[in-house]
Each structure stands twice: as structure tokens, then as C-alpha cells.
Amino acid sequence: MDSLDLIKAAITAVDPSKSSKLSKVTPATEIRELGMDSVATMEMVGYLEEKLETQFSDEVMIRIQTFGDLVNLVEKSKKG
């Protein structure tokens, strides 16, 4: 599973109502465009942390704006 697919799976797991919008998501799409609230966003991050067996720092997370930013973060965590 590539990083963007993993992110989409995380979104679907925490907010299934957003799954219909995921086909239009590209790396340039801003995360806020999906309409996820802060609780759903934190649950999505928790899902990713669990699947990747890592912890993302708050300092890094506040700079995440787009799905591309999130993909880059996931890719870095996969490399260790």
C-alpha cells in the first residue's frame, strides 16, 4: 500500500462519510478541503501512527497543510 492509499484508509476508518471525496484527493489537496474536524484529524493521525509504529511530533504536525505534506511525513517515517 502506498502512502497516499494508507492516508485514505486512515480517513475512511475515522470518518467513513468522507470516503466518497477521496477519489479527488491529490498531493496538492489541502487537508482542510475534506472538511474533517480537529477530532477526526487527530484520530487519522493516531491511525497512521499505529499502522506505522511511530509517533509524530506536534511541531511537525502543525506544519502539515496538504496531503502531499502528509505523504512526505509518512514516507520519512517508513524509512526510519
ChimeraX attribute file (.defattr): number of C-alpha atoms within 10 A of each C-alpha:
attribute: neighborCount
match mode: 1-to-1
recipient: residues
	/A:1	7
	/A:2	9
	/A:3	18
	/A:4	19
	/A:5	12
	/A:6	17
	/A:7	21
	/A:8	18
	/A:9	19
	/A:10	21
	/A:11	24
	/A:12	16
	/A:13	16
	/A:14	19
	/A:15	16
	/A:16	11
	/A:17	11
	/A:18	15
	/A:19	14
	/A:20	9
	/A:21	12
	/A:22	15
	/A:23	8
	/A:24	8
	/A:25	17
	/A:26	12
	/A:27	14
	/A:28	11
	/A:29	15
	/A:30	16
	/A:31	18
	/A:32	13
	/A:33	10
	/A:34	15
	/A:35	12
	/A:36	17
	/A:37	10
	/A:38	10
	/A:39	10
	/A:40	16
	/A:41	18
	/A:42	14
	/A:43	16
	/A:44	22
	/A:45	20
	/A:46	17
	/A:47	19
	/A:48	21
	/A:49	15
	/A:50	11
	/A:51	11
	/A:52	15
	/A:53	10
	/A:54	14
	/A:55	12
	/A:56	14
	/A:57	8
	/A:58	8
	/A:59	8
	/A:60	10
	/A:61	14
	/A:62	8
	/A:63	10
	/A:64	16
	/A:65	14
	/A:66	18
	/A:67	21
	/A:68	19
	/A:69	18
	/A:70	21
	/A:71	19
	/A:72	16
	/A:73	16
	/A:74	21
	/A:75	15
	/A:76	10
	/A:77	15
	/A:78	12
	/A:79	6
	/A:80	7
